[in-house]
Amino acid sequence: MRAETVLVLATLAAACSQKMREQPRCEPLGPSRLFADGRCARDPVPGTVARGAARDPLAGFDPRSDRLPVPLSATLLARGRERYDIYCSPCHDRAGTGGGMIVQRGYTAPPSFHADRLRQAPVGHFVDVMTRGWGAMPPYAAQVPAADRWAIAAYIRALQRSQHARLDDVPPEERGRLTAEPPS
């Protein structure tokens, strides 16, 4: 190819126009005729979380804590039971003994919630394990919201209590029903 031909082709290529370069656009934080308020930058949609800024609300809690951050109620325990049955019972089973269906199919068995070590563990321990994982258990922070983790931990306490209750734990006005002879 001759030098003149190359020069002509290079000049023609440089003269090509790109439509995107010519379209109206905004400079960041600059003025704009595109919007009625004259601003180029738009406010974020309500509830928008900057990428990488999402933070687990439990990030700063103390796993040694034995206090729930919300009042214990029948509603909280019902929510905890519902979430426990969905997320926990496949491995831990519904009674918390560690013999769930996944374990029966070969997955590593978790410890029973009724073992002395876990009955004495603070309620924050269970939330911490759900949040960060432990041993063969993966973290569930992405699947289970923080409030539900506390509800599940409260329900685990109720499961533990149900398997290790004493007669002294029953209100005096109810004890008679437990110690009475069953009708024949």
Secondary structure, DSSP 8 states (H G I E B T S, - for coil): --HHHHHHHHHHHHH---HHHHS----TT-B-SSSTTSBSS----TT---TT----TTTT--TT--S-SS---HHHHHHHHHHIIIIIHHHH-TTSSS--HHHHTT------TTSHHHHSS-HHHHHHHHHH-BTTB---TTTS-HHHHHHHHHHHHHHHHHHS--GGGS-HHHHHHHHS----
